[in-house]
Amino acid sequence: MVEPATVTYPPPKALLHLPPSRHKRVRSGIAAIKLLLRKNQLQEAAVQLQQLQQHDPANVEIALLQAELLTLAGDHDRSCQLLKQILSRHPGLVPALALSARAHTAAQRHLDALDALQLAHELTSDDHIIAKQLTDTLSTLRRPEDAARILAPVARKSKSPADITTLASLHDRAGNLEACLDTYNRVKLTSSDLHVLKAGALLAHGHREEARTAVDDAMHTSPDNASLRLFIAKNFADEFDTDRQIHEIEAILASIEDTGLAAENRARLNFALGLTHERTGNFTEAFRAIEAANRHAAQDSSTSDQQVEKVALGIAEHFTKARLAQLAPAGHASQQPVFVSGLPRSGTTLVEQILASHPDAETVGELELIPQLKQSMVSLQSRDIGRCAQAWLAAVPESKSGQARIVDKSISTILNTGLALLMFPKARFVFVRRHPMDIYWSAFREMFGTNALTFTYTPQTLIRRIQFCEHIMSLWQQRFPDRILTMRYEDLVADTEGNARGIVAHTGLEWSDDCLNFHKSKTIVRTASMAQVREPVYKSSVGKWQAYHSQLAPVKSALVDLIAEYEKTPD
């Protein structure tokens, strides 16, 4: 791994610009190369750079252009090495720090990017471009409170609706609902999307009545809004006339049939239509709409499923039990982390809420941080492993950091279990399993966030991921039976208290009756289950796929072996 481009504190004096070359030819050559880089004409830029370097080999500005060229060409390691050399001679050179951050970010080394940007921001706190870069990096590292603090002065000065909306979202993710709503109210635009965002924040914090008011405002502003219709179908369907909703959504779809409406919004409308048909018992029309929704959603899918599986298998092959035992001293000794994971819609939110209702536990929700730290652990040096563990702990809000257990309900932990074990050798894990057909249908009928869980949008990739995750869960559970508890969703629903006691005991906590009152918890929930977790456990979700038995026959055939294994009576 390339070392981060940082310098020893106290920081040096900021150097924003380099003195221009005394040679006219060099100055004009630099200007020409900058133009070529802006046009992404890299080959021609490389030729001219080589000529300039021969003429003036010690010129720092030429070296910066070389680093930028390397970054644009994807050679991030060489770019960072060159920038490290530049910064060793000019430690306060802000353009070099900013470019170093760009290169590290492109290489998915977000901790190194953070080092460079924090120093750059300290040197030039009034530079809004660097402040936004720092905000993005802090957000990537799941530190929304810190990101909001950096972005707030930028948003106040720019008054940009985009900046203000981003700031409101950061406040929401940081758990500061009051600041979130106050910030949304500063946006000088009246839009249905804005009302839906406010409604989502309110509902996540358990304020259902206020969320409904925001929904009504959105309906008044723009009843054709696709996000609004899906939000209603998922969270407030029982408070609206179902037949009317179907008629209105169909009318919206018909009116935009020949327009250029984004595929993402077509997907939202069809998901809303399918869920609403499902409520009426018209499963034929529900399936047709949900199939159409997934076809539209899949158009924006860019994730390579095979590549994801290849990386996960690589982690599993490398981090054997013996290898992890050897590396354990490099990890963090904290026993706080509890990783709850499974396939999407498997019941992980229910397990999370049971644990988070314990007086000695808190949840950070779907942190999904380990994938952002993956590249920072590739060298397997003790320093890097420790930095990643500290980055995870830094993502825990200060108000929660004193609890005995911190629950991270990230779906990606299944694919990165070895890295989680590497960071926290004493962490505990709960893997949640569910009948493969219920997993399939529950995920297929759901629209997740933009470019998130895109494997759910096509039958082939969803079937493949179900099979793969069952395999990888079994592998890790066999290796670490004392560290990983596997819980079946159907068992948890059938005997909530008995299985909840087992989950709590696995984490090393004493039992608390509060864990059975999870539906009364004030815990913030932003997942697709945010409406359901405000209710007691119900059994109606078990076997829900049976309503689509004939339509899902090909899926059942593809998963037949897995289904047979799952339906075996546990020993």
C-alpha positions as CSV (number, residue, x, y, z in Angstrom):
1,M,0.0,0.0,0.0
2,V,1.1,3.5,-0.7
3,E,1.7,5.5,2.4
4,P,-0.6,8.5,2.9
5,A,0.6,11.9,1.8
6,T,0.7,13.7,5.2
7,V,3.3,15.7,7.1
8,T,4.3,16.1,10.7
9,Y,2.3,18.4,12.8
10,P,2.2,21.3,13.5
11,P,1.1,21.9,9.9
12,P,3.2,24.0,7.5
13,K,2.2,27.2,6.1
14,A,-0.3,26.9,3.2
15,L,1.2,27.1,-0.3
16,L,-1.6,27.6,-2.7
17,H,0.3,28.5,-5.9
18,L,3.8,27.8,-7.2
19,P,5.7,30.6,-8.8
20,P,5.5,30.5,-12.6
21,S,8.5,29.2,-14.5
22,R,10.9,31.9,-15.8
23,H,10.9,30.1,-19.2
24,K,8.1,31.2,-21.6
25,R,8.3,27.9,-23.4
26,V,7.6,26.0,-20.1
27,R,4.7,28.3,-19.1
28,S,3.0,27.8,-22.5
29,G,3.7,24.1,-22.4
30,I,2.1,23.7,-19.0
31,A,-1.0,25.6,-20.2
32,A,-1.2,23.3,-23.3
33,I,-0.9,20.2,-21.2
34,K,-3.6,21.4,-18.7
35,L,-6.0,21.8,-21.7
36,L,-5.2,18.3,-23.0
37,L,-5.8,16.8,-19.5
38,R,-9.2,18.7,-19.3
39,K,-10.1,17.1,-22.7
40,N,-8.8,13.7,-21.4
41,Q,-6.3,13.5,-24.3
42,L,-3.9,11.6,-22.2
43,Q,-1.5,10.2,-24.8
44,E,-0.8,13.6,-26.3
45,A,-0.4,15.1,-22.8
46,A,2.1,12.4,-21.9
47,V,4.2,13.2,-25.0
48,Q,4.3,16.9,-24.2
49,L,5.0,16.2,-20.5
50,Q,8.0,14.1,-21.4
51,Q,9.4,16.9,-23.6
52,L,8.8,19.5,-20.8
53,Q,10.5,17.4,-18.1
54,Q,13.6,17.1,-20.3
55,H,13.7,20.9,-20.6
56,D,13.0,21.6,-16.9
57,P,13.3,18.4,-14.8
58,A,13.0,20.1,-11.4
59,N,9.8,22.0,-12.1
60,V,7.2,21.1,-9.4
61,E,4.2,22.2,-11.5
62,I,5.3,19.8,-14.2
63,A,5.5,17.0,-11.6
64,L,2.0,17.8,-10.5
65,L,0.8,17.5,-14.0
66,Q,2.5,14.2,-14.3
67,A,0.7,13.0,-11.1
68,E,-2.6,14.2,-12.5
69,L,-2.0,12.3,-15.7
70,L,-1.2,9.2,-13.8
71,T,-4.4,9.5,-11.8
72,L,-6.5,10.0,-14.9
73,A,-4.8,7.0,-16.4
74,G,-5.7,4.9,-13.4
75,D,-2.1,4.5,-12.2
76,H,-2.9,5.6,-8.7
77,D,0.0,4.1,-6.9
78,R,2.7,5.8,-9.0
79,S,0.7,9.1,-8.7
80,C,0.7,8.9,-4.9
81,Q,4.4,8.0,-4.8
82,L,5.2,11.1,-6.9
83,L,2.9,13.3,-4.8
84,K,4.6,12.0,-1.7
85,Q,7.9,13.1,-3.1
86,I,6.5,16.6,-3.9
87,L,5.0,17.0,-0.5
88,S,8.2,16.0,1.2
89,R,9.8,19.1,-0.4
90,H,6.6,21.4,-0.2
91,P,4.6,20.0,2.7
92,G,2.0,22.8,2.6
93,L,1.3,22.6,-1.1
94,V,-2.5,22.4,-1.1
95,P,-2.9,21.4,-4.8
96,A,-0.7,18.4,-4.2
97,L,-2.7,17.4,-1.1
98,A,-6.0,17.7,-3.0
99,L,-4.6,15.7,-5.9
100,S,-3.3,13.1,-3.5
101,A,-6.8,12.8,-2.0
102,R,-8.2,12.3,-5.5
103,A,-5.8,9.5,-6.3
104,H,-6.3,7.8,-3.0
105,T,-10.1,8.0,-3.4
106,A,-10.0,6.6,-6.9
107,A,-8.0,3.7,-5.5
108,Q,-10.5,3.2,-2.7
109,R,-8.0,4.2,0.0
110,H,-10.4,6.5,1.8
111,L,-8.4,6.7,5.1
112,D,-5.4,8.0,3.2
113,A,-7.6,10.4,1.3
114,L,-8.9,11.6,4.7
115,D,-5.4,12.3,6.0
116,A,-4.6,14.5,3.0
117,L,-7.9,16.4,3.0
118,Q,-7.9,17.1,6.7
119,L,-4.6,18.8,6.3
120,A,-5.6,20.6,3.2
121,H,-8.8,21.9,4.9
122,E,-6.8,22.9,8.0
123,L,-4.5,24.9,5.7
124,T,-7.3,26.5,3.7
125,S,-10.6,26.3,5.7
126,D,-12.3,28.7,3.3
127,D,-11.7,26.6,0.2
128,H,-15.2,25.3,-0.5
129,I,-14.0,22.7,-3.1
130,I,-11.7,21.0,-0.6
131,A,-14.4,21.3,2.1
132,K,-16.8,19.4,-0.2
133,Q,-14.2,16.8,-0.9
134,L,-13.6,16.3,2.8
135,T,-17.4,16.1,3.4
136,D,-17.7,13.4,0.8
137,T,-14.8,11.4,2.3
138,L,-16.2,11.7,5.9
139,S,-19.6,10.6,4.5
140,T,-18.0,7.6,2.8
141,L,-16.4,6.7,6.1
142,R,-19.8,6.9,7.8
143,R,-19.1,10.0,9.9
144,P,-22.1,12.2,9.0
145,E,-21.8,14.4,12.1
146,D,-18.3,15.4,11.2
147,A,-19.3,15.8,7.5
148,A,-22.2,18.1,8.5
149,R,-19.9,20.2,10.6
150,I,-17.6,20.7,7.5
151,L,-20.4,21.3,5.0
152,A,-22.5,23.7,7.2
153,P,-20.5,26.9,6.5
154,V,-20.3,26.0,2.8
155,A,-24.0,25.6,2.6
156,R,-24.7,28.8,4.5
157,K,-22.6,30.8,2.1
158,S,-23.6,29.1,-1.2
159,K,-27.3,28.8,-0.4
160,S,-27.3,26.1,-3.0
161,P,-30.4,23.8,-2.7
162,A,-28.1,20.8,-3.5
163,D,-25.7,21.7,-0.7
164,I,-28.5,22.4,1.8
165,T,-30.3,19.1,0.9
166,T,-27.0,17.2,1.4
167,L,-26.5,18.9,4.7
168,A,-30.0,17.9,5.8
169,S,-29.4,14.3,4.8
170,L,-26.1,14.3,6.9
171,H,-28.0,15.6,9.9
172,D,-30.6,12.9,9.4
173,R,-27.9,10.2,9.2
174,A,-26.3,11.6,12.3
175,G,-29.5,11.2,14.2
176,N,-30.2,14.9,14.5
177,L,-33.8,15.1,13.3
178,E,-34.4,18.7,14.5
179,A,-31.3,20.0,12.5
180,C,-32.4,17.9,9.6
181,L,-35.9,19.4,9.4
182,D,-34.6,22.9,10.0
183,T,-32.1,22.5,7.2
184,Y,-34.7,21.1,4.8
185,N,-36.9,24.2,5.6
186,R,-34.1,26.4,4.3
187,V,-34.3,25.0,0.8
188,K,-36.0,27.7,-1.3
189,L,-37.8,25.2,-3.5
190,T,-41.1,23.5,-3.1
191,S,-40.9,20.0,-4.4
192,S,-42.5,16.6,-3.8
193,D,-39.1,15.0,-3.5
194,L,-38.3,17.3,-0.6
195,H,-41.5,16.4,1.2
196,V,-40.7,12.7,0.7
197,L,-37.2,13.2,2.1
198,K,-38.7,14.9,5.2
199,A,-41.3,12.1,5.5
200,G,-38.6,9.5,5.4
201,A,-36.6,11.2,8.1
202,L,-39.6,11.5,10.3
203,L,-40.7,7.9,9.8
204,A,-37.1,6.7,10.5
205,H,-37.3,8.4,13.8
206,G,-40.7,6.9,14.6
207,H,-42.8,10.1,14.0
208,R,-45.5,8.5,11.9
209,E,-48.1,11.2,12.2
210,E,-45.7,14.0,11.2
211,A,-44.5,11.8,8.3
212,R,-48.1,11.4,7.1
213,T,-48.5,15.2,7.1
214,A,-45.4,15.5,4.9
215,V,-46.9,12.9,2.6
216,D,-50.1,14.9,2.3
217,D,-48.0,18.0,1.5
218,A,-46.3,16.1,-1.2
219,M,-49.6,14.8,-2.6
220,H,-50.8,18.4,-2.8
221,T,-47.5,19.6,-4.5
222,S,-47.0,16.8,-7.0
223,P,-49.2,13.7,-6.9
224,D,-47.4,12.3,-10.0
225,N,-44.1,12.0,-8.2
226,A,-42.7,8.4,-8.4
227,S,-40.8,8.5,-5.1
228,L,-44.0,9.6,-3.3
229,R,-46.2,6.9,-4.7
230,L,-43.6,4.2,-3.7
231,F,-43.3,5.7,-0.3
232,I,-47.0,5.5,0.2
233,A,-47.2,2.0,-1.0
234,K,-44.5,0.8,1.4
235,N,-45.4,2.8,4.5
236,F,-49.0,4.2,4.3
237,A,-50.9,2.0,2.0
238,D,-53.6,1.2,4.6
239,E,-54.3,4.9,5.0
240,F,-55.2,5.5,1.3
241,D,-57.9,4.1,-0.8
242,T,-56.3,1.1,-2.6
243,D,-58.4,1.1,-5.7
244,R,-57.9,4.8,-6.2
245,Q,-54.1,4.4,-5.7
246,I,-54.1,1.7,-8.4
247,H,-56.1,3.8,-10.8
248,E,-53.9,6.9,-10.3
249,I,-50.6,5.1,-10.6
250,E,-51.8,3.4,-13.8
251,A,-52.9,6.8,-15.2
252,I,-49.4,8.2,-14.4
253,L,-47.7,5.3,-16.1
254,A,-49.9,5.7,-19.1
255,S,-49.3,9.4,-19.4
256,I,-45.5,9.0,-19.4
257,E,-45.4,6.0,-21.7
258,D,-44.0,8.0,-24.5
259,T,-41.9,10.4,-22.5
260,G,-38.3,10.3,-21.4
261,L,-39.0,9.5,-17.7
262,A,-35.9,8.0,-16.1
263,A,-35.9,4.2,-15.8
264,E,-35.5,4.6,-12.0
265,N,-38.8,6.5,-11.7
266,R,-40.6,4.0,-14.0
267,A,-39.3,1.3,-11.6
268,R,-40.6,3.2,-8.6
269,L,-44.1,3.5,-10.1
270,N,-44.3,-0.1,-11.1
271,F,-43.1,-1.3,-7.7
272,A,-45.8,0.9,-6.1
273,L,-48.4,-0.5,-8.4
274,G,-47.3,-4.1,-7.7
275,L,-47.4,-3.6,-3.9
276,T,-50.8,-2.0,-4.1
277,H,-52.2,-4.8,-6.3
278,E,-50.8,-7.3,-3.8
279,R,-52.8,-5.7,-1.0
280,T,-56.0,-6.3,-3.0
281,G,-55.1,-10.0,-3.5
282,N,-54.7,-9.5,-7.3
283,F,-51.4,-11.5,-7.4
284,T,-51.4,-11.8,-11.2
285,E,-51.3,-8.0,-11.7
286,A,-49.0,-7.6,-8.7
287,F,-46.4,-10.0,-10.3
288,R,-46.7,-8.4,-13.7
289,A,-46.0,-4.9,-12.3
290,I,-43.1,-6.0,-10.0
291,E,-41.5,-7.8,-13.0
292,A,-41.7,-4.6,-15.0
293,A,-40.3,-2.6,-12.1
294,N,-37.3,-4.9,-11.8
295,R,-36.7,-4.6,-15.6
296,H,-36.5,-0.9,-15.3
297,A,-34.4,-0.9,-12.1
298,A,-32.0,-3.3,-13.7
299,Q,-31.2,-0.8,-16.4
300,D,-29.2,1.2,-13.8
301,S,-27.5,-1.8,-12.4
302,S,-23.7,-1.7,-12.7
303,T,-22.5,-4.1,-10.1
304,S,-20.6,-7.2,-11.3
305,D,-22.0,-10.1,-9.4
306,Q,-19.3,-12.5,-10.4
307,Q,-16.6,-10.0,-9.3
308,V,-18.2,-9.5,-5.9
309,E,-18.3,-13.3,-5.4
310,K,-14.7,-13.6,-6.5
311,V,-13.5,-11.1,-4.0
312,A,-15.6,-12.7,-1.2
313,L,-14.1,-16.1,-2.0
314,G,-10.7,-14.6,-2.1
315,I,-11.2,-13.3,1.4
316,A,-12.5,-16.6,2.6
317,E,-9.5,-18.5,1.1
318,H,-7.0,-16.1,2.5
319,F,-8.4,-15.6,6.0
320,T,-8.4,-19.1,7.2
321,K,-8.8,-19.8,10.9
322,A,-5.1,-20.3,11.4
323,R,-4.3,-17.1,9.4
324,L,-6.7,-15.0,11.5
325,A,-5.3,-16.4,14.7
326,Q,-1.9,-15.4,13.5
327,L,-3.1,-11.9,12.8
328,A,-5.3,-11.4,15.8
329,P,-2.7,-9.3,17.8
330,A,-2.9,-6.7,15.0
331,G,-6.7,-6.3,15.5
332,H,-8.5,-4.2,18.0
333,A,-9.3,-5.8,21.4
334,S,-12.7,-4.2,21.7
335,Q,-15.6,-6.6,22.4
336,Q,-18.2,-3.9,21.5
337,P,-18.9,-4.8,17.8
338,V,-21.8,-7.2,17.1
339,F,-22.2,-7.8,13.4
340,V,-25.7,-8.9,12.3
341,S,-25.9,-9.9,8.7
342,G,-27.7,-12.1,6.2
343,L,-29.3,-11.7,2.8
344,P,-31.6,-8.6,2.3
345,R,-35.1,-9.1,3.7
346,S,-33.9,-12.1,5.8
347,G,-34.9,-10.7,9.2
348,T,-31.7,-8.9,10.1
349,T,-33.5,-5.8,11.1
350,L,-35.6,-7.8,13.6
351,V,-32.5,-9.2,15.2
352,E,-30.9,-5.8,15.2
353,Q,-33.8,-4.2,17.0
354,I,-34.0,-7.0,19.6
355,L,-30.4,-6.4,20.5
356,A,-30.6,-2.6,20.3
357,S,-33.5,-2.6,22.7
358,H,-31.1,-3.9,25.4
359,P,-30.1,-1.2,27.9
360,D,-26.4,-2.0,27.3
361,A,-26.5,-2.0,23.5
362,E,-26.9,0.5,20.7
363,T,-27.1,0.2,16.9
364,V,-25.4,2.1,14.2
365,G,-27.8,0.6,11.6
366,E,-26.5,-0.5,8.2
367,L,-23.1,1.0,8.6
368,E,-21.7,-0.7,5.4
369,L,-18.2,0.6,6.2
370,I,-16.0,-2.4,5.8
371,P,-16.3,-2.4,2.0
372,Q,-15.0,1.2,2.1
373,L,-12.0,0.1,4.2
374,K,-11.2,-3.1,2.2
375,Q,-8.4,-1.5,0.1
376,S,-6.8,-0.1,3.3
377,M,-6.3,-3.6,4.6
378,V,-4.7,-5.3,1.6
379,S,-1.1,-4.9,2.8
380,L,-2.0,-6.7,6.1
381,Q,0.4,-4.5,8.1
382,S,-0.5,-4.1,11.8
383,R,-0.8,-0.4,11.4
384,D,-3.4,-0.7,8.5
385,I,-5.5,-3.2,10.4
386,G,-5.5,-1.0,13.5
387,R,-6.4,2.1,11.4
388,C,-9.4,0.3,9.9
389,A,-10.6,-0.8,13.3
390,Q,-10.3,2.7,14.6
391,A,-12.2,4.0,11.6
392,W,-15.1,1.7,12.4
393,L,-15.0,2.9,16.0
394,A,-14.9,6.5,14.8
395,A,-18.1,5.9,12.9
396,V,-19.9,5.2,16.2
397,P,-21.5,8.4,17.4
398,E,-20.0,9.7,20.7
399,S,-23.5,9.4,22.3
400,K,-23.4,5.6,21.7
401,S,-19.8,4.8,22.1
402,G,-20.0,4.1,25.8
403,Q,-22.3,1.1,25.4
404,A,-21.1,-2.4,26.0
405,R,-22.3,-3.6,22.6
406,I,-22.6,-1.7,19.3
407,V,-24.7,-3.5,16.6
408,D,-23.7,-3.1,12.9
409,K,-26.4,-4.6,10.7
410,S,-24.6,-4.5,7.4
411,I,-25.6,-6.9,4.6
412,S,-22.1,-6.8,3.2
413,T,-20.6,-8.4,6.3
414,I,-21.5,-11.8,4.9
415,L,-19.1,-11.1,2.0
416,N,-16.4,-9.5,4.3
417,T,-16.5,-11.7,7.4
418,G,-12.8,-12.3,7.3
419,L,-12.1,-8.6,7.3
420,A,-14.4,-8.0,10.2
421,L,-12.7,-10.8,12.2
422,L,-9.4,-9.3,11.2
423,M,-10.3,-5.9,12.6
424,F,-12.1,-7.2,15.7
425,P,-10.9,-10.7,16.8
426,K,-13.3,-10.6,19.8
427,A,-16.4,-9.4,17.9
428,R,-19.6,-11.5,17.8
429,F,-21.6,-12.3,14.7
430,V,-25.3,-13.3,14.1
431,F,-26.1,-14.6,10.7
432,V,-29.8,-14.6,9.8
433,R,-31.2,-17.2,7.4
434,R,-34.7,-17.4,5.9
435,H,-36.5,-19.8,3.5
436,P,-34.9,-19.3,0.1
437,M,-38.2,-18.6,-1.6
438,D,-39.3,-16.1,0.9
439,I,-35.9,-14.4,0.6
440,Y,-36.3,-14.4,-3.2
441,W,-39.8,-12.9,-3.3
442,S,-39.3,-10.4,-0.5
443,A,-36.2,-9.0,-2.1
444,F,-37.5,-9.1,-5.7
445,R,-40.6,-7.0,-4.7
446,E,-38.4,-4.4,-3.0
447,M,-36.7,-1.3,-4.6
448,F,-33.5,-0.5,-2.7
449,G,-31.4,2.6,-2.7
450,T,-29.8,3.9,-5.9
451,N,-27.3,1.4,-7.2
452,A,-27.7,-0.6,-3.9
453,L,-28.3,-4.4,-3.9
454,T,-28.7,-4.3,-7.7
455,F,-28.4,-8.1,-7.8
456,T,-32.0,-8.2,-6.6
457,Y,-33.4,-6.8,-9.9
458,T,-32.8,-9.9,-12.1
459,P,-33.9,-13.4,-11.3
460,Q,-30.6,-14.9,-12.3
461,T,-28.4,-12.7,-10.2
462,L,-30.7,-12.9,-7.2
463,I,-30.8,-16.7,-7.3
464,R,-27.1,-16.8,-7.7
465,R,-26.5,-14.5,-4.7
466,I,-28.9,-16.5,-2.5
467,Q,-26.9,-19.7,-3.3
468,F,-23.6,-18.0,-2.9
469,C,-24.4,-16.3,0.5
470,E,-25.8,-19.6,1.9
471,H,-22.5,-21.2,1.0
472,I,-20.3,-18.4,2.4
473,M,-22.4,-18.2,5.6
474,S,-22.0,-21.9,6.1
475,L,-18.2,-21.7,5.5
476,W,-17.7,-19.0,8.1
477,Q,-20.0,-20.6,10.7
478,Q,-18.2,-23.9,10.4
479,R,-14.9,-22.1,11.0
480,F,-16.0,-20.1,14.0
481,P,-19.0,-21.8,15.6
482,D,-18.3,-20.1,18.9
483,R,-18.2,-16.6,17.4
484,I,-21.0,-16.9,14.8
485,L,-24.6,-17.7,15.8
486,T,-26.8,-18.7,12.9
487,M,-30.5,-17.9,13.4
488,R,-33.5,-19.0,11.3
489,Y,-36.1,-16.2,10.8
490,E,-38.9,-18.7,11.0
491,D,-37.7,-20.0,14.4
492,L,-37.4,-16.4,15.7
493,V,-41.0,-15.7,14.7
494,A,-42.3,-18.9,16.1
495,D,-40.5,-18.5,19.5
496,T,-39.4,-14.9,19.8
497,E,-38.5,-14.9,23.4
498,G,-36.6,-18.2,23.4
499,N,-34.5,-17.3,20.4
500,A,-34.1,-13.7,21.5
501,R,-32.6,-15.0,24.8
502,G,-30.1,-17.1,22.7
503,I,-29.1,-14.1,20.6
504,V,-28.5,-11.9,23.6
505,A,-26.6,-14.6,25.4
506,H,-24.4,-15.0,22.4
507,T,-23.3,-11.4,22.6
508,G,-22.3,-11.8,26.2
509,L,-25.0,-9.7,27.7
510,E,-27.4,-10.5,30.5
511,W,-31.0,-10.9,29.5
512,S,-33.3,-7.9,29.6
513,D,-37.1,-8.0,29.1
514,D,-36.7,-4.8,27.1
515,C,-35.5,-6.9,24.2
516,L,-39.1,-8.2,23.7
517,N,-40.4,-4.6,23.4
518,F,-38.3,-3.7,20.4
519,H,-41.3,-2.4,18.5
520,K,-41.6,0.4,21.2
521,S,-37.9,1.4,20.8
522,K,-36.9,4.8,19.7
523,T,-34.1,3.4,17.6
524,I,-33.7,5.0,14.2
525,V,-34.5,2.6,11.4
526,R,-33.9,3.4,7.7
527,T,-34.1,0.0,6.1
528,A,-36.9,-1.4,4.0
529,S,-38.3,-2.7,7.2
530,M,-38.7,0.6,9.0
531,A,-42.5,0.4,9.1
532,Q,-42.7,-3.2,10.2
533,V,-40.2,-2.9,13.1
534,R,-42.6,-0.5,14.8
535,E,-45.0,-3.4,15.2
536,P,-44.8,-6.6,17.3
537,V,-43.6,-9.8,15.6
538,Y,-46.1,-11.2,13.1
539,K,-46.1,-14.5,11.2
540,S,-47.9,-13.4,8.0
541,S,-44.5,-12.9,6.2
542,V,-43.6,-16.6,6.5
543,G,-44.5,-18.4,3.3
544,K,-45.7,-15.2,1.5
545,W,-44.1,-16.4,-1.7
546,Q,-46.8,-19.1,-1.9
547,A,-49.2,-16.6,-3.4
548,Y,-47.0,-16.6,-6.5
549,H,-46.4,-20.3,-6.6
550,S,-47.0,-20.7,-10.3
551,Q,-45.1,-17.6,-11.4
552,L,-42.1,-18.6,-9.2
553,A,-42.0,-22.2,-10.3
554,P,-38.7,-21.6,-12.3
555,V,-37.1,-20.0,-9.3
556,K,-38.1,-22.9,-7.1
557,S,-36.7,-25.3,-9.6
558,A,-33.4,-23.4,-9.6
559,L,-33.2,-23.4,-5.8
560,V,-34.6,-26.9,-5.2
561,D,-31.4,-28.3,-3.6
562,L,-31.1,-25.3,-1.3
563,I,-34.8,-25.5,-0.3
564,A,-34.5,-29.2,0.5
565,E,-31.5,-28.5,2.7
566,Y,-33.2,-25.6,4.4
567,E,-36.4,-27.5,5.1
568,K,-34.7,-30.3,6.9
569,T,-35.8,-30.6,10.5
570,P,-32.9,-29.1,12.6
571,D,-31.1,-31.6,14.7
